[in-house]
Amino acid sequence: QVQLVESGGGLVQPGGSLNLSCAASGRNIATYHMGWFRQAPGKERDLIGDITGSGQSTYYADSVRGRFTISRDNTKNILYLQMTSLKPEDTAIYYCRAAGSSAEDSYWGQGTQVTVSS
């Protein structure tokens, strides 16, 4: 079992920056493919980016590429999401996920709210 806890959300003005963290416990996440998702009101939960276990490879959705950066520190068991040039449409609940070798070995955090508004 892996427990994930997101933090760092809040209210930020358009054009601002915010850094999210996802702290893992229970197991070391080095073997897990980690991802960040977000869900806006009335919309589905969408993948915005992910990172391989080693951290050497990342993927970003078009909507955030060039503005968001995903990184991880396996020694601290933490996943990060650096968000810059934030837009009102980035407003959502942000979730992290750990994906293991099977569907049963997949875990979600509880989410953290990010609101971009003036």
FISEDO-47565 format. One record per residue: x, y, z of N, C-alpha, C in turn; residue in one letter. Coordinates in steps of 0.1 Angstrom, whole numbers, plus 5000, padded with zeros to 4 digits. Layout:
BEGIN
XYZXYZXYZA/...
This chain:
BEGIN
500849885000500050005000500950125000Q/500450224992501150354992500150464995V/500450545005499650665008500250785002Q/499350864996499850984989499051104995L/499851214998499251335003499751454995V/498851524988499251644981499151764990E/500051864987499951984994500452094985S/500252224989500752334982499752414974G/498552364973497452434966497152564973G/496352644965495852764971495352854960G/495252984964494753084954495853164949L/495953184936497053254930496453344918V/497053454916496553544905497053494891Q/496353524881496753484867498153534865P/498953444859500353474856501353434868G/500753394879501553354890502053214890G/502653174900503253044901502852974914S/502852844914502552764926503252634925L/503752584936504452454936503652354945N/503352244939502652134946503652024949L/503351954960504051834964503151724966S/503651604965502951484967503851394975C/503551384988504451304997503851164998A/504751064996504350924997504850855009A/504050765014504450685025503950545023S/504550455031504150315030505150225022G/505550285011506550215002507350324995R/508550284991509350374983508750384969N/508650504964508050514951508950504939I/510150464941511150464930510750374919A/509950274922509550174911508150214905T/507550324910506250364905506350474895Y/505550464885505350574875504350664881H/504850794883504050894890503350994880M/502151034884501451124875500751234883G/500551344876499651454881498451464872W/497251464879496051484872495351604878F/494251654870493451754876492051744871R/491151794880489751774877489051914880Q/488551974870487752104871486352064874A/485552164880484152134882483452094870P/482651984871481851944860482651874848G/483951854851484751794840485351664845K/485951584836486551464840487951484845E/488551394852489851404857490851374846R/491751464843492651454831494051444836D/494851364828496251354830496951484825L/497751554833498451664829499951644827I/500451534833501751494831502151384840G/503251314835503751204844505251194842D/505851104850507251084851507650944854I/508650894848509050754850509750744864T/509850614868510450584881511750654884G/512650654873513950704874513950854874S/512850914869512751054867513351104854G/513851014845514551054833513651094822Q/512351054823511451084812510151134817S/509651244811508451304815507551324802T/506251334805505251364795504351474800Y/503951564791503051674795501951684785Y/500751714790499651744781499951884774A/499351894763499552024755499152144763D/498152134771497652244778498552304789S/499552224793500452264803501952264799V/502252204787503652194783504252334782R/505452344788506152464787505852554799G/504852524807504452604819504652524832R/504452394831504452304843505652214842F/506252184853507452094853507151984865T/507351864861507251754870508551704874I/508851674887510051614891509751534903S/510751454907510651364918511951344926R/511851324938512951294947512651154954D/513251054948512950914953513550894967N/514550974970515150954983514251014994T/513551114990512551175000511151124998K/510951044987509650984985508651094982N/509051194974508151304970508151334955I/506951364951506651404937506351554937L/506851624927506651774926505951814914Y/505251924914504651994903504952144904L/505752194895506052334895505152394884Q/504352494888503352554879503652704877M/503852744865504152884862503152934852T/503153074850502253134841500853074842S/500353074854499053014856497953094850L/496853014845495753074839494453034847K/493453114845492153074852491752934848P/491952894836491552754832492352644839E/493452684846494152584854493452554867D/492452634870491752604883491152464883T/491452394893490952254894491452194908A/491052074910491651994921492751914915I/493951914920495051844915495351724923Y/495551614916495751484922497051424918Y/497751354926498851274922498451124922C/499151044914498850904913500150824912R/500250714919501350624918500850494910A/501450464899501050344892502150244892A/501850124897502750014898502549924886G/502949794888502949704877501649644874S/500649664882499349614880498249714883S/497049694879495949784881495749794896A/495949684903495649684918496749764925E/497849784919498949854926498949994921D/497850064922497750204918497050284929S/497550404932497050474943496950624940Y/495950684946495650824944495750904957W/496151024956496051114968494651174969G/494451254979493151314981492851444974Q/493951494968493751614960494051744967G/494451844960494651984966494052084956T/493352184961492652274953493652384948Q/493552414935494352524929493252614923V/493252744927492352844921493152954916T/492952984903493653094896492653204893V/492753314901491753414899492353554904S/491853654898492253794902491253844912S/
